[in-house]
Each structure stands twice: as structure tokens, then as C-alpha cells.
Amino acid sequence: MSDRPVKTVVTGLAALAPNGLGTEAYWAATLAGRGGLAEITRFDARGYPARLAGEIDGFVPGDHLSGRMLPQTDHMTRLSLVAGDWALADAGVKPGEWPSFDMGVLTAASAGGYEFGERELRNMWSKGNGYVSAYQSFAWFYAVNSGQLSIRNGMRGPSGVLVGEQAGGLDALGQARRLVRKGTPLMLSGAVDSSLCSWGWVAHLAGRRLSTSDDPERAYLPFDAAACGHVPGEGGALLVLEEAAAAAARGAVNYGEIAGYGASFDPAPRSGRPPALRRAVEQALRDADVAPGDVDVVFADAAAVPELDDVEAAALVEVFGAGAVPVTAPKTMTGRLNSGAGPLDVATALLSIRDGVIPPTVRVSPDARHRIDLVVAEPRRVPVTTALVVARGYGGFNSALVVRAA
Amino acid sequence: MADARMTLDDLRRVLLEAAGADEGMDLGGDITDTPFDDLGYDSLALMEAGSRLQREFGVSLSDESLAEATTPRALIDLVNDRLAAGASA
């Protein structure tokens, strides 16, 4: 086998988001500018300083999963298993017809199955350790989604989980692409995440980046002078990755290529050294053999913390030039999805390529100081061939990924 | 407090609470001697069911004895033997 890098294409995808359950529902809502941010209903959040989230509506686990799966799965695992089913169906893959070692699973996680874990810890402290579910042994674990996807679909090839908060979802896709290049015929990769329970919520609050606004219209405004933190959400996307020639040989249609990936880590706070985001972006472009002028759109991380918006806008201006590339943040409609955010943006970028349209950043009036061409209010209809997705994780993770029409 | 003896219906109920059931699996039939494997219950499902049986019937079941009880009959006998031992003690 040659060492020449092979082309890795996306042959199937499934998006689950607060503004749409399933790819086409999500895409239609996103182009229409329909958001899914609202008061939290999953637990009583009235006593907390932040009370808005992007929750997925209308997901009935028993409609999709067997009775055996329900007692052993957290909410985020149930969402992930359904995303896996839908992504594989979209790719025209029946995993039972593939050799099991030809398929791997690489997901990202941020917290793990916190809602499940919270309930069992509550049982332990209120009733005793004999009341903790045996399934707690794995149901709250970071790697549980990869494990359950592997079991459900009989995928025994190279598998794993990456944890890098919001950057982790791109890292998972970067690693899955590496595994395809090394010869695994199919990787199921991405992330669907959720930690909307009171335990998960205090962890979000501890990061000190949540918006405390009660107005869904004003709570999450990246690159706006009124930026005041973000609203978390749940969801994400799973994608099916295959080597291009093999995918074509089996008659699969592809959405595009995972063309480049880069990652960097920020220097310690107060070290005086510059943030490392620009380096991740440049690495991804170099890896894709793409010049800045070839990029048609950037899907921004969009932290909505003023200093972090400054860092991201500055990196984009340094790489692309002021106002030189359209930038968008459809996550203004879903909230920040932790490990699910990057994969959902990658799926969205691929749909942009498919349909020749850039979805909007909603509700934001861009602050001129950022000097970026933010696509606001309405979708922009332009041909899209190459897109850059940026994601940052709490603690200094920076990741960037390039997708391109293949 | 539960009845002093465990029945097949008790086990059906506890299995469902502990681990659910696969679609198409009829726990309502005569499953007394059907291996748990064939009913779709793995060792972790039985560990969870065993934990609930211990709480409900107030008996102590070792991991080893649970692992050896591979059919509903064996598990029901195990619990009832413990109950009888406790009553006569």
C-alpha cells in the first residue's frame, strides 16, 4: 500500500439540533433563520444565573431504540445512536453487510453522560450504594457513545474518543480521516453531545462564559458589541467517512472531502505569547493545499465572549485579510453544542457546498471593530466549493478543518 | 414488604425494570428454563437485576452465585433458597 495520502470523503451525515431533528429539518430551519434557544425545560433552572439553552424538541427515544437500550443509555447516547443510524442510512451503508473490522467509530465528548450520572449519584447519596445502576459503570463515561455505536453497528475497526471540549468534534473528524488514510474503509465520526442537567449546568457555569440574559433574542450575540457570553445547546452530527475511490466504486454519492485539519494549543494565560488559533487555521489550509483566497466561507467558533471574539476575528483577518471572506455562525440558532458543535458545522458546510448557500448568523449586528464580513440576517446564495470550520475548546484547544467539494 | 417467596412474575417485572426487553422478546411465555442469553440479557443486565432483587427481597446474592444462575429457574431458586435460609436462621 502506498503512503500517498488518500482522499477522504463524507458519504453520509445526520444532524440533530435544537432547531431541527434530522438533517433536512435542521437545514431548512437554519436557512430560514429559525432558532431553538429558549428557557430550559429539562430541569428546574430558575435558581441558576443562566436559564436558557438550545434543547432538542420532539425526540422520543422509544420510537428509535429498543427497550433493552433505554435503561443503559444517557440522553446524549440515545441521540448519538439515532444519529449513527441516520448517517449510515444516508450513506447507503448496511453495516451488517460489511466486515466488522473494516468499520471504526471515532467520536468526541465533553462531559459524558451527565444526566444519567447525576441521577445515579443522587441515588447513591440519598438511598445508598446498592441503589446505583450497574449501567453507571459505562453510561456516564466519555467513551460511551463510541462504544455503543460500535456494539450497535458491529464496528470493530480502530475506534476511540477525543475530549477537547468544543474543539474535540473537529479533532475526532481529523483523527477519523487519518484512520481512513491508514486503510480503514469506513469511519463513523463526529459527535452528538448533551449535558443539560443540573450537574452539567453547574459545570457550564463554572466556565464563566454563559450568557445570563433571559432574552433568547439577545442572549448569544457573537461579534456583536453586545456580546455577553453564550447559550449552550445539545445535539451535533455524525458523518460517514470513506476513501474517495472506494466510495465511488460502490456507487456512493459524496458531500465533499475532509481536505485539511489543524490543531493547536494556546499558551498559558498571562504568558504574553500570542493565541494559537491562527496556527491551527494555517495548518488546516496547508494540509488541504488551499490558499486563503480559495476559501468561500468560514464557519466561526463564535464564542460571544468579547476577548475571544477579538482573538478569532484577528486570526481570520490575519489569515484572510479584513472582510475578505464571508464568515458565519449558524450556531447562533442552536447554541454552542460542546463536542457536537464542530461536526454540526462541518455537516452544515457540506450542505452549503451542496446547495450553494451560506446560512446566516441570526440576531447579530456585527461590531465594526472585528473587520469581518459576517453573513447576517439572510442566507447568502453564492457558489461554495471550499469551507473552513473553526472550533475552540475551553482550556486552550484550537481546531480547524477544511471541507471541499470532491 | 414483598411476599416471602419470589415468583416468575416477580422476575419478569424486575428484569423489565432493570434492563428492559428487546422488541419481539415475549417474557410472558414459559421462560422458566430459557437461558438468559437467549432472552437477550447479558451479565451486566443480570447484575442490575440481581441488585434490585437483593433490595426488594432483602437477601444477599454474591456475584459468583448470580453468574451461575443462567436461567430464570436457577435465579428464582437462588433467591428463594436464601429467603428460606434467612427464615430458618
Interface residues (C-beta under 8 A of the other chain):
Chain A: S66 G67 R68 M69 L70 P71 Q72 G130 Y131 S133 A134 Y135 S137
Chain B: L16 E17 A18 A19 G20 A21 D22 E23 G40 L44 A45 M47 E48 S51 Q54 R55
